[in-house]
């Protein structure tokens, strides 16, 4: 019997495949025989009820032991949907943007046995609520991100979207101070995976920014502030390439690295001083590069991370009957957002829309009350607005 057939089966429910999906699939495939399910494709064709039925059918047919739900911003798959999935399997919520979504996710997570989050601070927030969680970076495979031993010919490298927050201001400031910075963006001057690794390995220093983009467009807000300071996956990628990373400060970094492994700055002036100092000290750069490499490889690479996930799930096997025990009630705003998104996804499917409204407003929790009346009024008003907006955009 080969190694793959010996692995337990797991199901990965994705909202829809994205360009980064391969990282998650590769990671899970280290420990499981993986079955991927495209949630949106099934919902768009048949609705949420069929998705639930299909997921339960696959569990029965495959003898899957775990279902991973990778559903950031896909609010239709919620605490009740996950609770309706076969109770014999372990359920894991996977989130890579919990900094913006924690309020919603922390309710959904009460139907799960474990949360995998790319935000180390969010892990503590889940533990605070009695929900087991593991730090789970996305781009962390040593088979992709590795030291190629290339000649260092780039002083400072930045790759990513320069339009977010004040990134361009930082870059312009540093260039005005005489530093040579090569920039590769997500839209223009885009680098493929192999090209990116080459550029990292050719760089003395890679620059990392921590501020998020503007949060005003998101439907669920963790903060009313302009920016949040977030741990970025860029640091893991650079660390595995045995290259120095200099990062803008974020509080979550203190949980992952020491200053000796990851030097940080808080202002453009501090950034300039730090970069200038490191560029003039070859031995110091080499020491920092070796330290961040050792830490990243031993603790945050795919293999050690999946080992931690396996142990966490093993510890949770006897606790499945505790799902939802710490949730008092599903709040109104959560139910409203869930229903709105479901109705959006069911465009053209009148029967399924009627079912969702009937199930949410008239069937759940018995008799009608003022919250249900408010929810019904909201959905009617929102539906009228949504149809008007679609017609306006179609004819504009």
N, C-alpha and C positions, 0 to 999 in steps of 0.2 A: 504493500500500500504506500503511495507516494505521500510527500509531506503535505501537499495541498488537501488531499482527501482526508487527512487526519485532523485538519483544522475544524473547529466548530463553525457553524454557519451563522452569519449575521446579515441583517438587512440594513441598508442605508437609504433612508427616505430623504431625498433632496427636493427642495422647492423646484428646482430646475437646474440642469447641469450648467456650470460656469467654467471660465478658463482656469480657475483655481481648484476646481473639483478634483482634479487628478491628484493633487497633494493629499487630500483627505482620503481618497480611495487607496492610494499607495500606502498610507500609514495604517489604515484598518486592515489591509490585505496582509500585513505582517503577522497578524494574529488570527485572522478569520478568512474563511471562504466567503467572499463578498457577493451579495445580490443587491443591485442598485435599482431603485424605483423612482421614477420621475413624477413627483406629486402633481405639478401643474398640468402636465400632459393628460393625466387621468381625470383631474378635476374639470379641465376645459372640455373634455370629451363627454364625461358622464356625471360629474358632480362629486361631492364629498362623501356621500353614502357609499358609492361604488368604490372610491379610494379605500375607505375603511374595510369594506368587504374583500377587496383585492389584497390588501395587506394581510388580513387574517388568513386568507386562502394560501398566500405564499408562506406564511409562518407554518401552517399545517403541512403543506407539501414538502417544505425544505427542512423541517425540524430545526428551524432557526432558534437560537438561544438568546439573541440580543437584537434589538432594533435601535439604530442610531437615527435621531431626528435632526437633520441639518436644515433649519427652517427660519433663519434670521429674516425679519421683515415679512414673513409669511403668516400673518396674524390669524388666518382662517384655521390653521392647524394649532389647536389650543389645548387647554387642560382637559376639556371634555372629550375631544377627539382622541387624544393619547390614552385617556382612561378607558376608552371603548375598544382599544386594541387588546388582543389576546393577553390575558393576565399571567400566562405561563412564562412569557419572555421578560427579560430585563429591558428596561427602557432608558435610553440615554439621550439627553438634550445636548446638542453640539452648537456652540455659539462663538462666532469670531468677532462680533460687534456688540458685546454685552454692555460696554460702556454707555451706549445710547439706548439699549433695549432692556436694561435690567428690571425695570418695573414690570414690564410685560412678561419677560422670561421667568422671573422669580415666581410668578403665579403658575405659568405653564409647567415649570420644573417640579411642582408638587405632585405631578402625576408620574414622575420619573424616579429612577433609582440613583441616577448620577448625572452630573452636569460636567461637560468638558468645555472650558472657557479659555480663550486666548488672552484674557485679562487677569493677571495675578491678583489684583485687588478685588475683582469680582468673585474670585474663588472664596475669599474671606467673607464677602457679603452673603454668599450662599450658605457657608458654614454657620454664619450668624443666624440664619433662618432655619437651621436644622437640616439643610439639604447638602448631601455629600457632593464635593466638586474637586476637579483636578485641573491644574494648569495644563493647557493643551495648545501649543503653538501650531501654526499651519505649515509654513514652509520650513521644514527642519530635517530634510533627508540628507545624510552624508553621501549618498550616491549621486546627488545633484550638486549640492553645495560642498565643495572640497577644495583643498589647496592644490593648485595646478603648478606651483613652483615657477610662475612666470616672473619676468623682470619687472620691477616696480618702476613705472615711468609716468604715473599719474599722481600728482601731489595730493589732491583732494577730489573725491568722487561723490556726487549725489545722484541717486536714481529715485524717481517718484514724481508725483504731481507738484509742480512748483507753484500752482495757483492756489493751493490750500493755505489757509492762515497767513502767516507772515514769512513764508519760506523764501519767496523771491526777494523780499527786503533783506533778509539775512545774506543771501547769495550776492546781491548787489553790494552790500556793505563790505563783505569779505573781499570781493574783487577790487573795490576801491582802495582797500588796504594793501593791495598788491599780491593777494593769494591767487594761485591758479586753480580754478575749480572746473572740472568737467561735469556737465549735467545731462542726464538722459531722462526724458519725461515719459509719462504713461501714454500720452496721445501723440506728441511729436517726438521724433528721435527715439522711438521705442526700441528696447533691446529684448530679444528672445532670451530664453532661459540660459542656454549655453553661452551666448554672448555676454550676458550679465555676469555670469560666474567668471569669465575671462577678465572683464573690466574690474571686478572686485579684486581679483588676484593680482592685477597690474597696478593697484592703487596703494599708496602709502597709508592713506586714511580714507575711510568712508564716513560721510556726514549723515547723521540721523536727526530728523525733527519729530517732535512728539505731539504738537498741537493737532487736534482734529480739525476738519473743515468746519464751516458754519453749520450749526445744528438746527437752524430754523425750519428746514424743509421736512424734517422727520415727523412722523405721526405720533411717535411715543418719545417723550423727552425725559431724560434723567436730570436735566439741568436747564435753567433759563439763562445760563451764561453763554457768552459768545463762543468760547472754545473750552475743550477739556484736554487734559494732558494724558496721553495714551501710550502704552507700551506698543511699539511697532515690531512687526515680524522682520523688518530689515536688519535688526541687530543680530538675530539668530542666523540669518543667511550669511552675514559678514563674519560672524564668529566661527562658523564652520569652515570658512575659507581661510582661516588663520590670518585675518587682516584686522588692523586696528579700526575700531568704530568709536567715533566721538559723538555723543548724543545730547540733544536737548533734554533737560531734566524732566522726568515724570515720576510720580511717587511710587508707581508699581515697580520701577527699575530696582529699587532698594531691596525688593524681595527676590531678585534674580541674580544681580551682580554687585560686586564691590567696586569702589572707585578705582582700585588697582587693575580691575578687569575692564571697566567701562567708564572712562572719564566723561564727565557731564558738565554742561554749561546752562546758564539761565538767561543770559543777555548776549547780544551781538558782540559786545566788547569782550566778555569772558570767552566766547567762542573763538574770537580772533587770537587772543593771548594763548589759549590752549592749543590751537592748531599750529601757530607759529613755533611754540616751544617744542611740540612733538616733531615737527618737520625738521628741526635742527638737531634732533637727538636720535640717531639710528638705533642705538642699543635699547633705549627706553621704549621705542616703538616695537621692537622685536619682543621685549619682555611682556608688554601689554598684549600683543597679538597672541603669544603663547598662552597667556593666562586665560584670555577670553575663549580661546579655542578649547582648552582643556575643560573649562566649566561647561561650555555649550555642548560639546561632544558627550560628556559623561552624564549630563542631567537633562538636556533639552532636545537632543536628537531623537528621531523617530523611535528607535529601539528602546531606550530607557523610558520614554514617555508612554509607549504602549505597554511596557512592563508594569508601570504604575497604574494604568487604566485597568489592566487585568486583575491586579491585586485589589483595587477598589471595588470592582464588580464582584469578585469572589467574597469580599467582606460584606457585600450588600445582599447576598442571596437569601439570607434568613430574615431580611428586613422588608420584603416586598409588601407585607400587609400594613406597613406604616405609610404608604403613599397617601398623600393628601391629608395626613393627620394634623398638620400644623396650619392648614388653610381654613380660616374662619368662614369666608364666603367669597364668591367671585364678584368683584366690584363692577359697578354699572359701566364705567368707562371701558373696562376690559370687554364686557359683553357687547357694548356698542361697536367698538372697533372690530371685534371678531365678526359680527353680523354684517357690517358695512363691507368688509373685505370679501366675505363669502358671496355676497350679492354681486359685487364687482366681478368676481371670478366666474360667476354663473350667468354671464351676459347671454341673453337669448334663450335661457332654459327656465321658462316660466314655472314649470312644475317643481323644479328643484328650489327655485326662489321661494315659492309659496311654502314648501316644506320647511325651509330654514326659518322663515318668519314665524310660521305656526309653532315650530319646535321651540323657538327662543321666547316668543311672547305669550303664547296661549297654553302651551303644554308644561313648560318647566315650572317646577315648584308650586304647582297647584293653581289657586285662584289669582285673578287679576289684582295687581296693586299699582301704586302710583309710579313705581320704577318701570314696570312693564308698559304703562301708558306713555311715559316719557320716551321709552325706547321705541315704541311704535310711531309716535309723532316724529321723533328724530329720523327714523328710517324713511318715512314718507317724505319729509322735507328734504332729506339728503338725496333720495332717489330722483325727485323732481329737479333738484339742482344739478345732479350728475348728468341727467339726460339733456338738460338745457346746455350744460357746458360742452358735452360731446357734439351736439348739433351746431353750436357756435363755432367750435374748432373745425368742424367738418366744412363749414361754409366760409370760414375766414381766409 
